[in-house]
């Protein structure tokens, strides 16, 4: 993991400085705009996958921040657990969504999930793994498999490596993006035994780089 990698410390500092900015850089100008961005991103992220959100499902959000998306996922599911490496983020999320009865927030260690084995129906994560060194993302992938019930789903986003995309930053950098190819994601997920169901590309246009956000949907096999 490297002694210089301090995801917890880095994200605690960012939360104390300006949580909204570091969670959704383009949508931090007002509380109303920040909240609207959560509603919008839930609609986009789960487009075509709304059937995964159901009242009988236990759901986990990896990298929940202060609950930006969880506010709009929770009413659609049975229970929702937000996990974040930053205790500061977890405290803010717990206060911000204290009125939502079926959501809770837990501080994680930055490599795994503080949850029982085979206890979850759906794990999702949006604009989170892109900030992690690759070995950290792979560690989460392994633990997602552990916490999912047989037949459970894992849906996450990752920026696609395209010509002109920058190479990985140093491992101690916990903010700059890592870009993955579809082949790299398949190589990380399929040997774990997860079934690849779908990959969808969402185009992103920016002054620095045009690329795709990949939305990956994999499933833990059901017991025969």
ZIPEQUI-V42869 format. One record per backbone hydrogen bond with DSSP energy under -0.5 kcal/mol. CO is the residue of the C=O (numbers start at 0). NH is the residue of the N-H. Records with the same first field share a line. If there is no record, write none. Layout:
BEGIN
CO: NH + NH
END
This chain:
BEGIN
1: 4
3: 5
5: 9
6: 10
7: 11
8: 12
9: 13
10: 14
11: 15
12: 16
13: 17
14: 18
17: 21
18: 22
19: 23
23: 26
24: 27
29: 33
30: 34
31: 35
32: 36
33: 37
34: 37 + 38
35: 39
36: 40
37: 41
38: 42
39: 43
40: 44
41: 45
43: 46
45: 48
48: 51
49: 52
51: 53
53: 56 + 77
56: 58 + 77 + 78
57: 120 + 121
58: 80
59: 61 + 123
60: 63 + 82
63: 66 + 67
66: 70
68: 71 + 72
69: 73
72: 75
73: 76
78: 58
79: 81 + 103
80: 60
81: 105
82: 62 + 63
83: 107
84: 86
85: 89
86: 90
87: 91
88: 92
89: 93
90: 94
91: 95
92: 96
94: 97
96: 99
98: 100
99: 102
101: 79
103: 81
105: 83
112: 114
115: 118
119: 148
120: 152
121: 59
122: 154
123: 61
124: 156
127: 130
128: 131
129: 177
132: 135 + 136
133: 137
134: 138
135: 139
136: 140
137: 141
138: 142
139: 143
140: 144
141: 145
142: 146
143: 147
145: 117
146: 118 + 119
148: 151
151: 219
152: 122
153: 217
154: 124
155: 215
157: 213
158: 179
161: 164
169: 172
171: 173
179: 160
180: 184
181: 185
182: 186
183: 187
184: 188
185: 189
188: 191 + 193
189: 192
192: 220
193: 195
194: 196 + 218
197: 216
199: 214
200: 202
201: 212
203: 205 + 210
208: 210
210: 203
211: 159 + 213
212: 201
213: 157 + 215
214: 199
215: 155
216: 196 + 197
217: 153
218: 194
219: 150
END
